[in-house]
Amino acid sequence: MSQIISLTLKNLKTIWLAREIPNISEENAEALKQIMREKNPKHILEIGTANWYSALHFVTAIADDSDITTIEQAWNMHIDAVTNFKNCKTKNIHAIWGDAKSVILSLADGYFDLVYIDAMKKEYLQYLIAILPKCSADWLIIIDDVEKFAEKMADLYEYLNTQEIPYQLKKTDIDDSIMIIKRSDIRI
């Protein structure tokens, strides 16, 4: 990890703790980076950029020829994120400002092989349905905060169970888990 990325992550952590910005924990970041190292994705979609803390962690775990498209609805967070990735001189980052439900529809079909969702919890099902056509043949979807905020995404759990879409819950923090959905686990 470059020194500038390391310093930026440290600075962002200090800022988000002071401002109570909902960023991922160190434990969660390490779990996500391990998944990315194993998957080796080329095209990542992140829904919910915040100040770019999670995507900056992702940059440290993916190949140089990979790219990250990240969507943030809050203008101030989007500006913070763009500033942070410019300061870190990272490449292949595409930051988009807007409502993810609308932005996703404009993205290329069949492109993303890894999707990370960490945005408006009550909209998780809408994001999932919208991104499926945007995923490649061998995709992996990671959904954050599925234990802590399970009541806000009851429709997501109902949909997955009704459609018989298998998923795993992986404990990443004392009080939370991520959900992992793999294309290879779905029977068509």
N, C-alpha and C positions, 0 to 999 in steps of 0.2 A: 504494500500500500504506500502510495507516495506521501511525503510529509505534508503537503498541502491538503490532501484528502483527510489525513489523520487529524490535522489541526482543525479543519472545517467541521468534521464530525464532532470533535470535542466542543467546539464553539457552538454548534447547533444544539447539542445536548444541553449546554448551559442555558441557551436562549429558551429552548422549549420547556425546560423545567421552570424557569422564571415566569414565562408567559402562559404556562399550562397548555401548551400546544400538544394535541394528541398524537405523539409520535410513537413508533415501536420501541420496545425495550431492547436492551443489549442482548438479552437471551433470545428474544424473538428474531432480532437481526441475525444472530449467529445461526439459528435454525433455518431461516430463509436462505442465507448464503450457502449453507450446506446443501440444501435442495437444489439451488442453482448450479452449484459445482457438479452435482450428480447429473442433472438434466442437461447442462451445457446449452441453454437456449440461445438462439440467434436473434429472435425478435420478441421483446418483452413489452407487455402493456401493463401499465400501473394506473389504476383508477383511484385517485386520491393522493395527490402529490404532497400536500402540506408544504413544508419548507424544504423538501427534497432530502430529508434525512434518510428515509428508507431507500430511495433510489440511489443515493450516494453509497450506501452499504452494498447495494446490488452491483454497482460499477466495480467494486473491489473483488467480486466473485465471478464475473463473466468474462468471456474472451473479448479481446480488443475489437474484433470484427462484429460483435453483437451490437444491437441498438435497443434503446429504451424509449418508448412513447409513453408519456405520463400526462394525465389529465387532472386539472384542478379547477374547481368552480370559483373559489374565493380569489378575487383579483390580487389582494395583498399577499396571499400565500404564493400565488403564481409568480409574482414579481420577485419575492424572496428566493424562490426556487431557481428562477432563471439567473439571478445574480449569483447564487451559490454555484451552479454548474459552470457558469462562465469563469468565476474566480478559480475554480478547480481545473479549468482547461480540459474538461472531459469532452469526449467526442461521441457522436452518434446518440445524442440525447435530443428528443423532440418533445418540448413542453408545449402543451395545448391548454389554453384557458377556455373554459366553458362548462356547460352542463354535460356531464359524461353521457347521459342517456341520449342526447342529441349528437354529441361528438362521435360516439361509437358508430353510429349509423353511417358516418362519412368515411370511416376507415376501410382499408382494403379487405376484401374477403380472403379467407384462407391464409392469412399472413402470420399471426402471432402463435408462437409455440409455448409461451408461458404468460399467464395473466395473473396479476396480483390485485386483489380488490380490498381496499381499506378506505372507504368513503362513508357516505350516508347509509347507515345500517339498514334503515327501513326500505332502501332502494336496491338492496343486494340482489333480489330476484330479478328485478328489471335489468340490472347490469348483466347478470348471468345469461339471461335469454338473449339480450342484444349482442353479446360478444361471441356466442357460439358460432355464428357464420363467419366471424372474423378470425377464427382459430385454424391453424394448420391441421394436417392429418394426425399429428402426434402431439397433441397439446396437453398442458397441465395447468390447472386453475387452482390458485391458492386464495382462500378467503379468510380474512383476519377478523379477530374479535368475536368468534362464533360461540364462545361459551359465556363470556361476560355480558354480551348483548343479545343473547339468544331470543329473548322475548320480542326484540325489535325486528327479528327476521324469521318469525314463525312461518310466514308464507314461503320462504326459501326452503326450510326443512320439509314443509308439506309438499312442495313441488318435487323435491328430490325423492321423497318417499313414494309419492304417487307415480312418478315417472320411472321408478326403480333405478335411479341413478346412484350407484355406489359412491361412497366418500369415506375418507378417513379423517378422524380428528387427531391432531398431534399436539400434545401439551407443549407450550412454549414458555409460559409464565406460570407463576403460582396460581393466578386467578383466570387464566385464559388459554385458549387453544386456537390453532389454525385449522381450516378445513382444506383437504386436498382432494381434488377431483381429477382423475386421469382419464383421458380418452381411451386408453387401452383397457380400462375396466368396464367400459360401457358396451353392452351388446346391442347391435343394430340388426 
